[in-house]
Amino acid sequence: MKKVRKKFPLLLALALFVSIISACSGGNNDGSESQPASPDASLPAAVQSGESAKPTGPDTSEEVKLKMVLIGDGAPDAKAVYDELNKKLKQDINATVDVQFLSWADWSQKYQLLFSTGDDFDLIITATWAQFADNARKGAFYEITPDVLQKYAPRTHSDNLPEVLEAGKVEGKQYALPMNYHEITINGYVVRGDLMDKYGIASIDSIDDFEKYLDAVVKNEKGMVPWEGTNYDNWIIAKTQLEELREQYQPGNLGLRVDLNDPGAKIIDDIANPDQGAIDLYKRMADWNKKGYISKNALVNKVTSKDSFLSGKSAAFLTNLLEANATYQTVKANHPEWDVRFYPANTTKKVVANSFMANAMAINPKSKNPERALMLLDLLRNDEWYNQTTTFGLKGKHWDVSADGKLVLLPASQGYPPDAACPWGWRNEKYYLSPSDGLSNYDAVQTSYRGRAINTKLNNFAPNLENTKSQQAALKDVENQYELPLRLGFVKGDVESSYKTMIDKKKAAGQEKLIEDIQQQLNTLLGQ
């Protein structure tokens, strides 16, 4: 990296370095006042001792090794891609990065343990769905002050819209760098079109149509599980199916909803309201389970529904449009006769555009090299080569670009499918390529959702959960023991009695107090 040197008067130089030292001291992530700055090893010794010196750019003379934690199951060629990235990274900022993936099967437990056990890492993915604001208030992330951002991530500082960075703030302090991408989560069903044609199923426009498809598979495709089902599906099946019923927004990752048509923005728990459709859903799931639509190992299965689908062991899984498209590309190379199709769950109702904090990256406050970590993020976010390499793989091996600027996947792309290695935290709309030969309805679905998307203050609503920690812990236990089995139809006895038991357990665990606390915060945000 080329260093730029300028001459300043002595007093101005001293003032500038005092400012940099203060900014780079980190910051308290517990929301308290900043502590006195400690010496910053990345700055010249003369400055640390108070001697005069000419200001320079970031000091990268010492090689550092960074560790980055991402969520997902990675990709077969992830190591090869990051080996190539590290060659360039060493030249650019004299650093290398090692990536650790937390599997979807148990990421939520392992993720929180990283903070409580003081695990040694430098960077980590964070998001609204990963309790970003709550973790930030607990001191889980390094505070990125404006001076630090400008010095170590200048392109992020200058090239990103203010609302992008604003989404990464909690109580006025920057704790994360959100993705620079306008995202709308589009959930739906991934199925085998060849099987649909075989059994006369024209389309899947509702959960009833999906049920017909599963029924055809279980009756005719011996040895194939219609739908594998996992803990991940435990969440998405309810969300996807309830999306068909109403226009709603889910604040955080608490299983709560806000009806977009309710002027009072009242928070409800769909699951605890039988008139909201939950009990009908549970009865349907019990019926599906009894008929063999769902894997009998669903509650303990470590094999993801996607992997089961890719291996040909199951006929469907639920996911978002981007992952569905990546699956299509992977299957096309190995099983073109399968005709993978995606059908969105919501085809008519309003949707809420995601906060930029739907995916983001943060730095560990205990990192020994937070400045170099920030320099890495600046490259991943704003440099075309770094951004596209981590998103699509090695150009010329995994992918290429068509004459009209669209993504062309090469045969080796199955070793590094687009988005598979969790580059979401630094996704940039400027460099994200649309597929040249993806799902046939990819553009149409995107256009449909964007046309129905609305912006709302709810986007960046980040409730403070500190006062309800005991209720959250108790409710999590209730979810695991009583709610998750209901969602996939593993019910002993009748559904209604099991449902009532779950509701009673939720009330005893403090569900009403949790909702009341969050409702008060939401009312304050909306000025009600």
C-alpha positions in Angstrom: 0.0 0.0 0.0 1.4 3.4 -1.0 2.0 5.7 1.9 1.2 9.5 1.5 3.2 12.0 3.5 2.4 15.6 4.0 4.0 18.4 5.9 2.1 20.1 8.7 3.1 22.8 11.3 4.2 21.2 14.5 1.2 22.2 16.6 -1.2 20.9 14.0 0.7 17.7 13.8 0.5 17.2 17.5 -3.2 18.0 17.6 -3.9 15.6 14.8 -2.0 12.7 16.5 -3.6 13.3 19.9 -7.0 13.0 18.1 -5.9 9.8 16.3 -4.6 8.3 19.6 -7.9 9.1 21.3 -10.0 7.7 18.4 -8.0 4.5 18.1 -8.1 3.7 21.8 -11.3 1.7 21.0 -14.2 2.6 23.1 -16.4 1.2 25.8 -19.0 -1.0 24.2 -21.2 -0.8 27.3 -22.4 2.7 26.5 -20.4 4.4 29.3 -18.1 7.4 28.8 -14.8 6.7 27.0 -11.8 5.8 29.2 -8.4 7.6 28.8 -6.7 6.5 25.7 -4.0 3.8 25.9 -0.9 3.7 23.7 -1.8 2.5 20.2 0.8 0.1 18.9 -0.1 0.9 15.3 1.2 4.5 15.7 4.8 5.6 15.7 6.7 5.4 19.0 7.5 9.0 18.8 3.8 9.9 18.9 3.1 7.6 21.8 5.9 9.2 23.8 4.7 12.7 23.0 7.5 13.6 20.6 6.8 15.5 17.4 6.5 13.5 14.2 5.2 13.9 10.8 1.8 12.3 10.3 1.5 9.4 8.0 -1.1 6.9 6.8 -1.8 3.7 8.7 1.3 1.8 9.7 1.3 -1.6 8.2 5.0 -2.4 8.7 4.2 -5.3 11.0 2.4 -8.3 9.5 -0.7 -9.4 11.3 -3.0 -12.4 11.2 -6.7 -11.8 11.5 -9.5 -14.2 12.4 -13.0 -13.7 11.0 -16.1 -15.5 12.2 -18.9 -16.1 9.7 -22.2 -18.0 9.8 -23.0 -20.8 7.5 -21.6 -24.1 6.3 -19.0 -22.5 4.0 -18.1 -24.0 0.6 -15.7 -26.7 -0.5 -13.4 -24.2 -2.2 -13.5 -21.6 0.6 -10.0 -22.3 1.7 -8.7 -22.0 -1.9 -10.5 -18.7 -2.4 -9.2 -17.2 0.8 -5.7 -18.5 0.1 -5.7 -16.5 -3.1 -7.3 -13.5 -1.2 -4.5 -13.6 1.4 -1.8 -13.3 -1.3 -3.3 -10.0 -2.3 -4.2 -8.9 1.2 -0.6 -9.3 2.3 0.5 -7.0 -0.5 -2.2 -4.4 0.2 -2.2 -4.2 4.0 0.4 -6.7 5.2 -2.2 -9.0 6.7 -3.8 -12.4 6.3 -7.2 -13.6 7.4 -8.4 -17.0 8.7 -12.1 -17.7 8.4 -14.1 -19.8 10.9 -17.7 -20.9 9.9 -20.4 -21.5 12.4 -22.8 -24.1 11.0 -26.4 -23.3 10.7 -27.2 -26.3 12.8 -26.0 -24.8 16.0 -24.8 -21.3 15.2 -26.9 -19.4 17.7 -25.5 -21.2 20.7 -21.9 -21.0 19.5 -22.3 -17.4 18.4 -23.2 -16.1 21.9 -20.5 -18.3 23.5 -17.8 -16.5 21.5 -18.6 -13.3 23.5 -19.1 -14.9 26.9 -16.0 -17.1 26.7 -13.7 -14.3 25.4 -12.8 -16.2 22.2 -9.9 -14.9 20.3 -11.2 -13.4 17.0 -11.0 -10.0 15.2 -14.1 -9.8 13.0 -17.5 -11.3 13.2 -20.7 -11.1 11.2 -23.6 -9.4 13.0 -27.2 -8.5 12.1 -30.6 -7.6 13.4 -31.4 -11.3 13.4 -28.2 -12.0 15.4 -29.2 -9.6 18.2 -26.8 -6.9 17.1 -28.1 -4.0 19.2 -28.4 -6.1 22.3 -24.9 -7.5 21.9 -23.5 -4.0 21.2 -25.0 -2.7 24.5 -23.3 -5.5 26.3 -19.9 -4.5 25.0 -19.5 -7.2 22.4 -18.2 -4.9 19.7 -15.5 -2.3 19.1 -16.7 1.3 18.8 -15.7 2.7 15.4 -15.4 6.4 16.0 -15.6 8.8 13.0 -11.8 9.6 13.1 -10.9 5.9 13.2 -13.4 5.2 10.3 -12.0 8.0 8.2 -8.4 6.9 8.8 -8.6 3.1 8.5 -11.7 2.8 6.2 -11.6 5.9 4.1 -13.7 4.5 1.2 -16.4 3.3 3.6 -16.4 6.8 5.2 -16.7 8.7 2.0 -18.6 6.3 -0.4 -21.4 5.0 1.7 -24.7 6.8 2.2 -25.2 8.2 5.7 -28.2 6.0 6.2 -26.1 2.9 5.6 -23.7 3.8 8.4 -26.5 5.1 10.6 -28.1 1.7 10.7 -24.9 0.4 12.4 -25.2 2.7 15.4 -26.6 2.0 18.8 -27.4 5.0 21.0 -25.3 7.2 18.7 -22.2 5.1 18.6 -21.0 3.1 15.6 -20.5 -0.6 16.4 -20.9 -2.2 13.0 -20.5 -1.5 9.3 -23.8 -2.6 7.6 -24.0 -4.0 4.1 -24.3 -1.4 1.4 -27.2 -3.2 -0.3 -31.0 -2.6 -0.5 -32.3 -6.0 0.5 -35.7 -7.5 0.6 -36.0 -11.0 2.1 -38.0 -13.1 -0.3 -38.8 -16.5 1.3 -40.4 -19.4 -0.5 -40.4 -23.0 -1.7 -37.7 -24.7 -3.6 -39.0 -27.8 -5.4 -38.3 -30.1 -8.3 -40.1 -29.0 -11.5 -39.6 -32.3 -13.1 -41.5 -34.0 -10.3 -44.3 -31.3 -10.5 -44.7 -32.0 -14.2 -44.6 -35.7 -13.6 -47.6 -35.5 -11.2 -49.6 -32.7 -12.9 -48.9 -29.9 -10.4 -48.9 -26.7 -12.4 -47.7 -24.2 -9.8 -47.2 -23.7 -6.1 -49.1 -20.5 -5.2 -50.0 -21.4 -1.6 -49.3 -23.8 1.2 -52.2 -26.0 -0.1 -50.3 -26.4 -3.4 -47.1 -27.2 -1.6 -49.0 -29.9 0.3 -50.2 -31.4 -2.9 -46.6 -31.6 -4.1 -45.4 -33.3 -0.9 -48.3 -35.7 -1.1 -47.4 -36.7 -4.7 -43.8 -37.3 -3.6 -44.5 -39.5 -0.6 -46.9 -41.6 -2.6 -44.8 -42.1 -5.7 -41.1 -41.5 -5.0 -40.2 -44.4 -2.8 -37.0 -43.8 -0.7 -37.3 -40.0 -1.0 -38.2 -37.8 1.9 -40.6 -35.1 0.6 -39.2 -32.5 3.1 -36.2 -33.1 5.3 -37.0 -30.5 8.0 -34.4 -29.2 10.4 -34.2 -26.7 13.3 -33.7 -24.0 10.6 -36.9 -25.1 8.9 -38.6 -24.9 12.4 -38.3 -21.2 12.1 -38.7 -20.6 8.4 -41.8 -22.8 8.0 -43.8 -20.7 10.4 -42.5 -17.4 9.0 -43.1 -18.4 5.4 -46.6 -19.8 6.0 -47.7 -16.9 8.2 -46.5 -14.4 5.6 -49.3 -15.7 3.4 -51.9 -14.5 6.0 -51.0 -10.9 6.8 -48.8 -7.9 6.1 -46.4 -7.9 9.0 -43.0 -7.0 10.3 -40.8 -8.9 12.7 -38.7 -6.7 15.1 -35.5 -8.4 16.0 -35.4 -12.2 16.4 -37.9 -12.6 19.2 -40.8 -14.4 17.4 -42.9 -11.2 17.7 -44.8 -9.4 14.9 -46.2 -6.0 14.1 -49.2 -5.8 11.8 -48.4 -3.2 9.2 -52.0 -2.2 8.9 -52.4 -1.5 12.6 -52.0 2.2 13.2 -51.2 1.5 16.8 -48.3 -0.8 15.8 -49.3 -3.3 18.5 -46.8 -6.1 19.0 -48.3 -9.5 19.0 -47.0 -13.1 19.2 -48.5 -14.9 16.3 -47.7 -18.2 17.9 -49.6 -17.4 21.1 -52.7 -16.1 19.2 -54.9 -18.9 17.9 -56.9 -16.5 15.8 -53.7 -15.5 14.0 -53.5 -18.9 12.3 -50.9 -20.6 14.4 -53.0 -23.4 15.7 -54.2 -24.2 12.2 -50.6 -24.3 11.1 -49.7 -26.7 13.9 -52.6 -29.0 13.0 -51.4 -29.0 9.4 -47.9 -29.9 10.5 -49.1 -32.7 12.6 -51.0 -34.1 9.7 -48.0 -33.7 7.4 -45.8 -35.5 10.0 -48.3 -38.4 10.3 -48.5 -38.8 6.5 -44.7 -38.9 6.1 -44.1 -35.6 4.4 -41.5 -34.6 7.1 -38.4 -36.5 8.0 -38.7 -38.4 11.3 -35.3 -37.1 12.2 -36.2 -33.4 11.7 -35.8 -32.2 15.3 -32.3 -33.7 15.6 -31.1 -33.7 12.0 -27.7 -32.2 11.5 -28.0 -32.5 7.7 -29.5 -29.3 6.3 -32.6 -29.4 4.2 -30.7 -27.8 1.4 -27.9 -30.5 1.5 -30.6 -33.2 1.6 -32.2 -31.7 -1.5 -28.9 -31.3 -3.4 -28.1 -35.0 -2.7 -31.4 -36.1 -4.1 -32.7 -37.5 -0.8 -35.5 -35.0 -0.4 -37.8 -33.1 -2.8 -38.2 -29.6 -1.3 -36.8 -27.1 1.1 -37.6 -23.5 2.2 -35.2 -20.6 1.8 -34.8 -17.2 0.3 -34.5 -16.2 -3.3 -30.8 -15.7 -3.4 -30.0 -19.1 -1.9 -32.6 -20.7 -4.1 -30.9 -19.2 -7.2 -27.5 -20.5 -6.0 -29.0 -23.9 -5.5 -30.4 -23.8 -9.0 -26.9 -23.0 -10.4 -25.4 -25.9 -8.4 -28.0 -28.4 -9.5 -27.9 -27.4 -13.1 -24.3 -28.5 -13.3 -24.9 -31.9 -11.7 -28.6 -32.7 -12.4 -30.0 -30.5 -15.2 -32.9 -32.9 -15.5 -34.2 -31.9 -12.1 -35.6 -28.4 -13.2 -35.2 -26.6 -9.9 -38.0 -24.0 -9.3 -38.7 -21.3 -6.7 -42.1 -20.1 -5.7 -42.4 -17.1 -3.4 -44.7 -17.4 -0.3 -46.0 -13.9 -0.6 -47.3 -12.8 -4.0 -49.6 -9.9 -3.2 -49.0 -8.4 0.2 -46.8 -5.4 1.2 -43.3 -6.2 2.4 -40.8 -4.2 4.5 -37.4 -3.5 3.0 -34.7 -4.8 5.3 -32.6 -2.5 7.4 -29.0 -2.3 6.1 -28.3 -4.0 9.4 -29.9 -7.2 8.0 -26.3 -8.1 7.4 -23.2 -6.4 8.8 -19.7 -6.8 10.2 -18.3 -5.8 13.5 -14.9 -6.0 15.3 -14.1 -7.7 18.6 -13.3 -5.0 21.3 -10.5 -7.4 22.5 -8.9 -7.6 19.0 -5.2 -6.9 19.1 -5.5 -5.3 15.6 -8.8 -3.5 15.3 -7.3 -0.9 12.8 -6.1 -3.6 10.5 -9.4 -5.4 10.8 -11.1 -2.2 9.7 -8.7 -1.9 6.8 -9.7 -5.4 5.7 -13.4 -4.5 5.9 -12.8 -1.4 3.8 -11.3 -3.6 1.0 -14.1 -6.3 1.3 -16.8 -3.7 1.1 -15.5 -1.3 -1.5 -12.9 -3.0 -3.7 -14.4 -4.8 -6.7 -11.9 -7.7 -6.7 -12.2 -8.4 -2.9 -16.0 -8.1 -2.9 -16.7 -10.2 -5.9 -14.0 -12.8 -5.1 -15.5 -13.5 -1.7 -19.0 -13.5 -3.1 -18.6 -15.5 -6.3 -15.2 -17.2 -6.0 -12.2 -17.0 -8.3 -13.0 -15.3 -11.6 -12.2 -17.6 -14.5 -12.6 -20.7 -12.3 -15.9 -20.4 -10.5 -17.5 -17.6 -12.5 -17.2 -15.0 -15.3 -19.1 -12.0 -16.6 -21.3 -12.0 -19.7 -21.2 -9.4 -22.4 -24.2 -7.6 -20.8 -22.5 -7.6 -17.3 -24.3 -10.5 -15.7 -23.0 -13.4 -13.7 -22.0 -16.5 -15.6 -21.3 -19.6 -13.4 -18.7 -22.0 -14.6 -18.7 -25.8 -13.9 -16.4 -25.4 -10.9 -18.9 -23.0 -9.3 -20.4 -25.8 -7.3 -17.2 -25.6 -5.2 -18.0 -22.0 -4.4 -21.6 -21.2 -5.1 -22.5 -17.5 -5.0 -23.1 -16.2 -1.5 -22.4 -19.7 0.0 -19.4 -18.6 2.1 -21.3 -15.9 4.0 -20.0 -12.6 2.4 -23.3 -11.0 3.2 -21.9 -8.6 5.8 -20.0 -6.7 3.1 -22.5 -7.1 0.3 -22.3 -4.1 -2.0 -25.0 -3.3 -4.6 -22.4 -1.8 -6.9 -20.6 -5.1 -7.3 -23.4 -7.7 -6.9 -24.2 -9.3 -10.2 -27.5 -10.7 -11.4 -27.4 -14.2 -12.8 -27.2 -14.6 -16.6 -28.8 -18.0 -16.5 -30.5 -18.4 -13.2 -34.0 -19.2 -12.1 -36.5 -18.4 -14.8 -38.6 -16.1 -12.5 -35.7 -14.5 -10.7 -36.1 -11.0 -12.1 -39.9 -11.2 -12.1 -39.9 -12.1 -8.4 -37.4 -9.4 -7.5 -39.5 -6.8 -9.4 -42.7 -7.9 -7.8 -41.3 -7.6 -4.2 -39.6 -4.3 -4.9 -42.8 -2.9 -6.2 -44.6 -3.8 -3.0 -41.8 -2.8 -0.6 -42.3 0.0 1.9 -40.0 1.9 4.2 -40.9 2.3 7.9 -39.3 3.5 11.1 -39.5 -0.2 12.1 -36.6 -1.0 9.9 -33.9 0.0 12.4 -35.9 -0.7 15.6 -33.4 -2.2 18.0 -35.1 -2.8 21.3 -33.0 -2.8 24.5 -33.4 -6.3 25.9 -31.3 -5.9 29.0 -34.3 -5.6 31.3 -35.9 -8.9 30.1 -32.9 -11.2 30.0 -34.5 -13.7 32.4 -37.7 -13.8 30.4 -35.8 -14.3 27.2 -33.9 -17.3 28.6 -37.0 -18.9 30.0 -38.9 -18.4 26.7 -36.0 -19.9 24.8 -36.4 -23.0 26.9 -40.1 -23.1 26.2 -39.5 -22.7 22.5 -37.1 -25.6 22.4 -39.2 -27.9 24.5 -42.7 -27.1 23.5 -42.9 -24.9 20.4 -40.4 -26.4 18.0 -42.0 -29.9 18.1 -45.4 -28.3 17.3 -44.0 -26.6 14.3 -42.9 -29.8 12.7 -45.8 -31.9 13.9 -44.1 -34.0 16.6 -47.1 -34.0 18.9 -47.9 -36.5 21.6 -51.7 -36.5 22.0 -53.9 -33.9 20.4 -52.6 -30.6 19.0 -54.9 -28.3 20.9 -53.8 -29.6 24.3 -50.2 -29.4 23.3 -50.8 -25.9 22.1 -52.5 -24.9 25.4 -49.6 -26.3 27.4 -47.1 -24.2 25.3 -49.2 -21.1 25.8 -49.3 -21.6 29.6 -45.6 -22.2 29.7 -45.0 -19.0 27.7 -47.1 -17.0 30.1 -45.2 -18.5 33.1 -41.9 -17.6 31.4 -42.8 -13.9 31.2 -44.0 -13.5 27.6 -46.4 -10.7 28.6 -43.6 -8.7 30.4 -41.3 -9.1 27.3 -44.0 -7.8 25.0 -44.9 -4.9 27.3 -41.3 -3.8 27.6 -40.7 -3.9 23.8 -44.0 -2.2 23.1 -43.0 0.8 25.3 -39.8 1.2 23.4 -41.6 1.0 20.1 -44.1 3.6 21.2 -41.3 5.9 22.1 -39.7 5.4 18.7 -42.9 6.2 16.9 -43.8 9.1 19.2 -47.0 7.4 20.5 
